[in-house]
Amino acid sequence: MEALDIDVSIASLWRAWQAFVRGKRASPAITRFRARLEPNLLELAADLKSANYQHGNYESFIVHDPKRREIAVAGVRDRVVHRLLYDYLVTVWDKSFCYDAWSCRKGKGLLGAIDRAQKYMQSYQNGWVWRSDIRKFFDTVDHQTLRFLLTTKSQTQSAIRLLDKVIGSYNYNGSVSQSVIKGMPIGNLTSQILANIYLNEFDQFVLHSLKPLGYTRYGDDFVLWLPDEAAARAAQIIGTQFFADHLHLAVNPKHDRVQPARQKLAYIGVDLWANGRRLQPRTLKRIHRRLELDNLASYQSLVRQHLPKRYLKRFSHHVVDMLDQVW
């Protein structure tokens, strides 16, 4: 089958621009780019077609939500390219992802991952669970491994060349050696789809080699359901070694647990049981801190599904206070 090339026409860039600005507040940088939108897009299209495009620098800042993270944000011109690449990669890769990869995919999402995990808990109450995540995942993604994985699907040289420029535009803490460059910026839209491509290797290994009763992954947080403790501990050992050998990643020892499936499962901000669930206190604090008009509907849905009715009135008062401040 002929490889799908990336479309860098002015029409494609216009669609990428529209998708990029949709729902975003008009920051000074966006306003400046929009003021010269046509010449900016024409210049970008010419640079992409001639392979003269160069990725710009990042603006970095630190957030504590709840743990310390470095967020790197590219310029508007580069983020239009990120949107272009994101849509291209979704077209090429999404159908090859496993059903239970739930993050940053159309028709999936956080609530879907939580619902799926609870269904597995109900189905396999007598089993055991291996639950873990990756230690500093975005900071430790290996560029060479990522580039190799991208070439495993038939993509054109122009697409690979552009992906190389975006991947090579960032390395964690400037730690560069002759053979190992690591890190993806959390602020890049492309990092979300590239994370799914990178961790798809583990998804496929789980499904075809470990063959658990159930499996779900959201971002780098994952859970396997196994028939007994011996199988769960064997999966933990083999899976951890797979990460080290093939993806150059390490599981986070703070969250690496093997436990009976009937016990409480702490997963992506929620405490889960076979017949119940609740938001973790730190998740609720994060919702209160982040709450704004753009995410109000999704957060209300999350609260409605995971907290008792007696709390909903208090949350509604918090929403009213937030709206009063906005208006």
C-alpha positions as CSV (number, residue, x, y, z in Angstrom):
1,M,0.0,0.0,0.0
2,E,1.3,3.5,-0.9
3,A,2.6,5.5,2.0
4,L,0.4,8.4,3.1
5,D,2.3,11.7,2.6
6,I,1.8,14.7,4.9
7,D,-0.2,17.5,3.2
8,V,1.6,20.8,3.7
9,S,-0.5,22.9,1.4
10,I,-1.9,26.3,2.4
11,A,-5.4,24.7,2.7
12,S,-4.1,22.1,5.1
13,L,-2.3,24.7,7.1
14,W,-5.4,26.8,7.3
15,R,-7.3,23.8,8.7
16,A,-4.5,23.2,11.2
17,W,-4.7,26.8,12.2
18,Q,-8.4,26.6,12.7
19,A,-8.1,23.5,14.8
20,F,-5.3,25.0,16.8
21,V,-7.1,28.2,17.8
22,R,-10.5,26.5,18.4
23,G,-11.5,27.1,22.1
24,K,-8.3,29.0,22.9
25,R,-8.1,32.4,24.4
26,A,-6.6,35.1,22.3
27,S,-3.2,35.4,23.8
28,P,-0.9,38.2,22.6
29,A,1.1,35.7,20.5
30,I,-2.0,34.3,18.8
31,T,-3.3,37.8,18.2
32,R,0.0,38.8,16.5
33,F,0.0,35.7,14.3
34,R,-3.6,36.3,13.3
35,A,-2.9,39.9,12.4
36,R,-0.7,38.6,9.5
37,L,-2.4,35.3,9.1
38,E,-2.2,34.9,5.3
39,P,1.4,35.8,4.9
40,N,2.4,33.8,7.9
41,L,0.7,30.7,6.6
42,L,2.1,31.2,3.1
43,E,5.6,31.6,4.5
44,L,5.2,28.5,6.6
45,A,3.8,26.5,3.6
46,A,6.8,27.5,1.5
47,D,9.3,26.5,4.3
48,L,7.6,23.1,4.7
49,K,7.5,22.4,1.0
50,S,11.2,23.3,0.5
51,A,12.3,21.5,3.7
52,N,13.6,24.8,5.1
53,Y,11.3,24.8,8.1
54,Q,13.2,25.1,11.4
55,H,11.5,24.6,14.8
56,G,11.8,27.6,17.1
57,N,12.7,27.8,20.8
58,Y,10.4,26.9,23.7
59,E,9.2,29.1,26.6
60,S,9.4,27.0,29.8
61,F,7.7,27.3,33.2
62,I,7.2,25.2,36.2
63,V,3.9,24.0,37.6
64,H,3.1,22.0,40.7
65,D,-0.1,20.1,40.0
66,P,0.4,18.2,42.3
67,K,4.0,17.3,41.5
68,R,6.6,19.5,40.0
69,R,6.6,19.5,36.2
70,E,8.4,21.6,33.6
71,I,6.1,22.7,30.8
72,A,7.7,23.8,27.5
73,V,5.5,25.8,25.1
74,A,6.4,26.4,21.5
75,G,5.6,29.5,19.5
76,V,2.4,29.8,17.5
77,R,4.0,29.0,14.2
78,D,5.4,25.8,15.5
79,R,2.1,24.8,17.2
80,V,0.3,25.1,13.9
81,V,2.9,22.5,12.6
82,H,2.3,20.4,15.7
83,R,-1.5,20.4,14.9
84,L,-0.7,19.4,11.3
85,L,1.5,16.5,12.4
86,Y,-1.0,15.4,15.1
87,D,-3.8,15.0,12.6
88,Y,-1.5,13.2,10.2
89,L,-0.2,10.8,12.9
90,V,-3.7,10.0,14.1
91,T,-4.7,9.1,10.5
92,V,-1.7,6.8,10.1
93,W,-1.5,5.2,13.6
94,D,-4.8,5.3,15.5
95,K,-6.3,2.2,14.0
96,S,-3.3,0.1,15.0
97,F,-3.6,1.1,18.7
98,C,-5.2,-1.4,21.1
99,Y,-8.8,-0.7,22.2
100,D,-7.8,-0.1,25.8
101,A,-5.4,2.8,25.2
102,W,-7.7,5.5,26.4
103,S,-5.8,8.8,26.4
104,C,-5.9,11.5,23.7
105,R,-8.1,9.5,21.3
106,K,-11.4,10.4,19.7
107,G,-14.3,8.6,21.5
108,K,-12.0,7.6,24.5
109,G,-11.0,9.7,27.4
110,L,-10.6,9.7,31.2
111,L,-14.2,8.7,32.1
112,G,-14.1,5.9,29.6
113,A,-10.8,4.6,31.1
114,I,-12.4,4.7,34.6
115,D,-15.5,2.9,33.5
116,R,-13.5,0.3,31.7
117,A,-11.3,-0.3,34.8
118,Q,-14.4,-0.7,37.0
119,K,-15.9,-3.2,34.6
120,Y,-12.8,-5.3,34.8
121,M,-12.9,-5.1,38.6
122,Q,-16.4,-6.4,38.6
123,S,-15.6,-9.2,36.2
124,Y,-12.4,-10.4,37.9
125,Q,-13.0,-9.8,41.6
126,N,-11.2,-13.0,42.5
127,G,-8.2,-12.2,40.4
128,W,-5.1,-10.1,41.1
129,V,-3.9,-6.7,39.7
130,W,-0.6,-5.3,38.6
131,R,-1.0,-1.5,38.6
132,S,1.9,0.9,37.7
133,D,3.1,3.9,35.8
134,I,6.3,5.2,34.3
135,R,8.9,7.2,36.2
136,K,9.2,10.6,34.6
137,F,7.8,9.3,31.3
138,F,7.9,12.4,29.2
139,D,11.4,13.3,30.4
140,T,12.8,9.8,29.6
141,V,11.4,9.0,26.1
142,D,14.4,8.0,24.0
143,H,14.6,9.9,20.7
144,Q,16.4,7.1,18.8
145,T,13.8,4.5,19.9
146,L,10.9,6.9,19.0
147,R,12.3,7.6,15.6
148,F,12.7,3.9,14.9
149,L,9.1,3.2,15.9
150,L,7.9,5.9,13.6
151,T,9.6,4.3,10.7
152,T,7.8,0.9,11.3
153,K,4.7,2.2,9.6
154,S,5.1,3.2,5.9
155,Q,5.5,6.9,6.0
156,T,7.2,9.2,3.5
157,Q,10.6,10.8,3.9
158,S,9.0,14.2,4.0
159,A,6.9,13.2,7.0
160,I,9.8,11.5,8.8
161,R,12.0,14.6,8.1
162,L,9.4,16.9,9.7
163,L,8.9,14.6,12.6
164,D,12.6,14.5,13.2
165,K,12.7,18.3,13.4
166,V,9.9,18.4,16.0
167,I,11.3,15.5,18.1
168,G,14.8,17.0,17.9
169,S,13.6,20.5,19.0
170,Y,13.6,19.4,22.6
171,N,15.7,17.4,25.0
172,Y,15.2,17.2,28.8
173,N,17.4,19.5,30.8
174,G,19.7,19.8,27.8
175,S,21.2,16.4,28.6
176,V,22.7,15.5,25.2
177,S,25.3,12.8,24.6
178,Q,26.5,11.4,21.3
179,S,24.2,8.4,21.6
180,V,21.3,9.2,24.0
181,I,18.9,12.2,23.7
182,K,15.8,12.0,25.7
183,G,12.6,13.9,26.5
184,M,9.4,15.2,25.0
185,P,7.8,18.5,26.0
186,I,4.6,18.1,27.9
187,G,3.2,21.3,26.3
188,N,3.4,19.9,22.7
189,L,0.2,18.4,21.2
190,T,2.4,16.1,19.2
191,S,3.8,14.6,22.5
192,Q,0.3,13.1,23.2
193,I,0.1,11.1,20.0
194,L,3.8,10.3,20.1
195,A,3.3,8.9,23.7
196,N,0.6,6.6,22.4
197,I,2.9,5.4,19.6
198,Y,5.8,4.8,22.0
199,L,3.7,2.9,24.6
200,N,1.8,1.0,21.9
201,E,4.8,-1.3,21.9
202,F,4.0,-2.2,25.5
203,D,0.3,-2.5,24.8
204,Q,0.9,-5.0,22.1
205,F,3.4,-7.0,24.2
206,V,0.8,-7.1,27.0
207,L,-2.0,-8.3,24.7
208,H,0.1,-10.9,22.7
209,S,2.7,-12.1,25.3
210,L,1.4,-11.5,28.8
211,K,-2.2,-12.1,27.8
212,P,-3.9,-10.8,31.0
213,L,-7.6,-11.2,31.8
214,G,-8.0,-7.4,31.3
215,Y,-5.8,-4.4,30.6
216,T,-6.3,-0.7,30.4
217,R,-3.9,2.3,29.9
218,Y,-4.4,6.0,30.2
219,G,-1.3,8.0,29.4
220,D,1.5,6.1,31.2
221,D,-0.8,4.7,33.9
222,F,-1.8,1.1,33.3
223,V,-3.5,-1.8,35.0
224,L,-3.4,-5.5,34.3
225,W,-5.9,-8.0,35.7
226,L,-4.4,-11.6,36.2
227,P,-5.9,-14.8,37.5
228,D,-3.8,-15.1,40.6
229,E,-0.9,-13.6,42.6
230,A,1.8,-15.7,40.9
231,A,0.6,-14.6,37.4
232,A,0.5,-11.0,38.5
233,R,4.0,-11.0,40.0
234,A,5.3,-12.8,36.9
235,A,3.7,-10.1,34.7
236,Q,5.2,-7.4,36.8
237,I,8.7,-8.8,36.5
238,I,8.5,-9.5,32.7
239,G,6.7,-6.2,31.9
240,T,9.2,-4.2,33.9
241,Q,12.1,-5.9,32.0
242,F,10.3,-5.2,28.7
243,F,10.2,-1.5,29.5
244,A,13.9,-1.4,30.4
245,D,15.1,-3.5,27.4
246,H,12.9,-2.3,24.6
247,L,11.7,1.2,25.5
248,H,14.5,2.4,27.9
249,L,11.9,3.3,30.5
250,A,11.5,2.5,34.3
251,V,8.4,1.9,36.2
252,N,7.7,4.2,39.2
253,P,8.4,2.3,42.4
254,K,6.0,4.6,44.3
255,H,3.1,3.4,42.3
256,D,4.2,-0.1,41.3
257,R,1.7,-2.5,43.1
258,V,0.5,-6.1,42.9
259,Q,-2.7,-6.6,44.9
260,P,-5.9,-8.6,45.1
261,A,-8.5,-7.2,42.6
262,R,-11.1,-6.9,45.4
263,Q,-9.0,-4.3,47.2
264,K,-9.3,-0.5,46.5
265,L,-7.6,0.4,43.2
266,A,-6.1,3.9,43.0
267,Y,-6.1,4.8,39.3
268,I,-5.9,8.1,37.4
269,G,-7.2,10.2,40.2
270,V,-10.0,7.9,41.4
271,D,-10.3,5.2,44.1
272,L,-12.1,2.2,42.5
273,W,-13.9,-0.8,43.9
274,A,-16.0,-3.4,42.1
275,N,-19.2,-1.6,43.1
276,G,-18.1,1.9,44.0
277,R,-15.8,4.8,43.2
278,R,-14.8,8.2,44.6
279,L,-12.5,11.0,43.6
280,Q,-9.2,11.2,45.5
281,P,-8.9,14.3,47.6
282,R,-6.0,15.6,45.6
283,T,-8.0,15.2,42.4
284,L,-10.8,17.3,43.8
285,K,-8.4,20.0,44.9
286,R,-6.9,20.0,41.4
287,I,-10.4,20.4,39.9
288,H,-11.1,23.4,42.1
289,R,-7.8,25.0,41.2
290,R,-8.2,24.4,37.5
291,L,-11.9,25.1,37.1
292,E,-12.8,27.6,34.3
293,L,-15.4,28.0,31.6
294,D,-13.5,25.8,29.1
295,N,-13.5,22.7,31.3
296,L,-16.6,23.3,33.4
297,A,-18.8,20.7,31.6
298,S,-16.2,17.9,31.8
299,Y,-15.3,18.6,35.4
300,Q,-19.0,18.7,36.4
301,S,-19.5,15.3,34.7
302,L,-16.5,13.9,36.6
303,V,-17.8,15.2,40.0
304,R,-21.3,14.0,39.3
305,Q,-20.2,10.4,38.6
306,H,-17.7,10.1,41.4
307,L,-19.0,12.0,44.5
308,P,-22.0,11.5,46.7
309,K,-25.0,13.8,46.1
310,R,-24.5,15.6,49.3
311,Y,-21.3,17.1,47.9
312,L,-22.8,18.2,44.6
313,K,-24.5,21.2,46.2
314,R,-21.2,22.4,47.6
315,F,-19.6,22.0,44.2
316,S,-22.4,24.0,42.6
317,H,-21.7,26.8,45.0
318,H,-18.1,26.7,44.0
319,V,-19.1,26.9,40.3
320,V,-21.3,29.9,41.0
321,D,-18.5,31.7,42.8
322,M,-16.2,31.0,39.8
323,L,-18.8,32.4,37.3
324,D,-19.3,35.5,39.5
325,Q,-15.5,36.1,39.2
326,V,-15.6,35.6,35.4
327,W,-18.6,37.8,34.7
